[in-house]
Amino acid sequence: MTRSVAEAARAVLDAAEPLAKIKAARAAARDWRLGRLDHRFDVTMPARPARPEHPELLPPNRMPKRGKGGSERGRVALIHALAHIEFAAIDLAFDAVGRFGGQFPRAFTDDWMQVGADEAMHFALLDRRLKQLGSHYGALPAHDGLWDAAAATAHDPLARLAVVPMVLEARGLDVTPAAILRFETVGDSATARILTRILSDEIRHVGAGTRWFESRCDEQNINPETTWQDLVRTHFRGLIKPPFNDSARDSAGLTRGYYQALAVP
């Protein structure tokens, strides 16, 4: 029997080591694109994905301060933090496929398989850059806040879309331009180019989340903006705070009508 798309997604989540997770993500996305996977959801997703022994995962309030990234040590710490975000994002994308894909049209799986492949590529680029700077992924501690958000929304695809792409990934649109400028200012054009590529892809990812969120709201005949605000109040512990990259958010369809009412000064 042909492997199901849920089996392929589960294989990504069950892969602990970075290289194994990248390979599983690329294989799943390739096999889906080539029609080698059945659109079948016969395997459950794990409560938590497998993780490597390192990095050590700490509570967010115990994470060491990274500084502004002016020194090479500070730049390495920032790149490591970004690599960890992308590593977790691989699992978030494939969990969305395996957990929620059966509740949406086939195009939902198309989108999140591509997102997962993008996140694997982003992680690989950042990990390679760490190695060029004499470090590696796992050399510094990290926190698991992204997966905590996934666990809190595992029961509801609307909540997952509201929090992960439309809050957490959208925050990346806001902060990445400043990070690009920071690396360019100190002459680290190699890292700046990687982050520029990531920013372009993340606009598309936030756009996919917003589009599927609005599609499900239309099916249920509910207002997407007020529904999003209610879900964020319920399931997101952080703050919606400026500065906002309004042009990138607009490109993703995440207009100010969504987040303006929740934004803190």
Order of alpha helices (4+ residues) and beta strands (2+ residues): alpha-alpha-alpha-alpha-alpha-alpha-alpha-alpha-alpha-alpha-alpha
